[in-house]
Amino acid sequence: MLGGVNDNREIIDIQKKLFREQGSALSKYQELVVGRRGVWSLLKYEMITTFLGGVPGALGLVLRRLFYPFLLGAVGKNVVFGTHVILRHPHKIFIGDNVVIDDNCLLDAKGDTNRGISIGSNVFIGRNSILHCKNGDIVIRDDVNIGYNCDLASSNHIEIGEKVLIAAYSYIVGGGHEFTGTDQPIMDQPRIARPVKIGANTWIGAGVTVLDGVTIGSGAIIGTGAVVTSDIPDNVLAVGMPARVLRPRGVAER
């Protein structure tokens, strides 16, 4: 268990679920994107995102700061939304104070039973980065810096501790495919997701991949391009594919 989170959770295939259900294209759009049924919810979402999402310059920043809180679950003070920030299931997105969400980011809290996306205070999320849920949760603690073009994909629970640095092009994935059976396609086999946790004060280098079920200890450094397939202890430097502990932090390299 990780803070009351289930170790294993079956992944809901959102696309298959939508196509199996009866209903119009509009109702499926509301289910997939807006997250709430009803004419008012749809109109509010469309008006705010369509007319304000792409407004450039200082005017756009001011307008989005004023009107995006009407869509979101909670928003603190001094939150900046760049241009073309996409919100899905926005009522399950919760943001603290002094947060910057740069241009072209996607915050997708999609799911039937999940809590969604929680972003602490003093957080920066770089442009083109994606935070998306498939009935999972993403929790980002205070003072986190996420570089550009990063991808956090949660089908269970991803937790990023305080003062974590995540460099550009990193991929943190909570979920995977079973592949042991050879009598059916991999995409048709069960999909199980486990929690992923990155401890406080950790530095994730550029282009790092963190796989399903991994816990990275506090104060760890993960070298550029590493693929983390198993747990990493506190206060170490880990590198490679798969990532292995090179040495404890504080020990001088020859």
Secondary structure, DSSP 8 states (H G I E B T S, - for coil): -BTTB-S-EE---HHHHHHHS---HHHHHIIIII-S-SHHHHHHHHHHHHHHTT--HHHHHHHHHHHGGGTSSEE-SS-EE-TT-EEESGGGEEE-SS-EE-TT-EEE---SS---EEE-SS-EE-TT-EEEESS-EEEE-TT-EE-TT-EEEESSEEEE-TT-EE-TT-EEEE-EE----SSS-GGGS-EEE--EEE-TT-EE-TT-EE-TT-EE-TT-EE-TT-EE-S-B-TTEEEETTTTEEEEETTS---
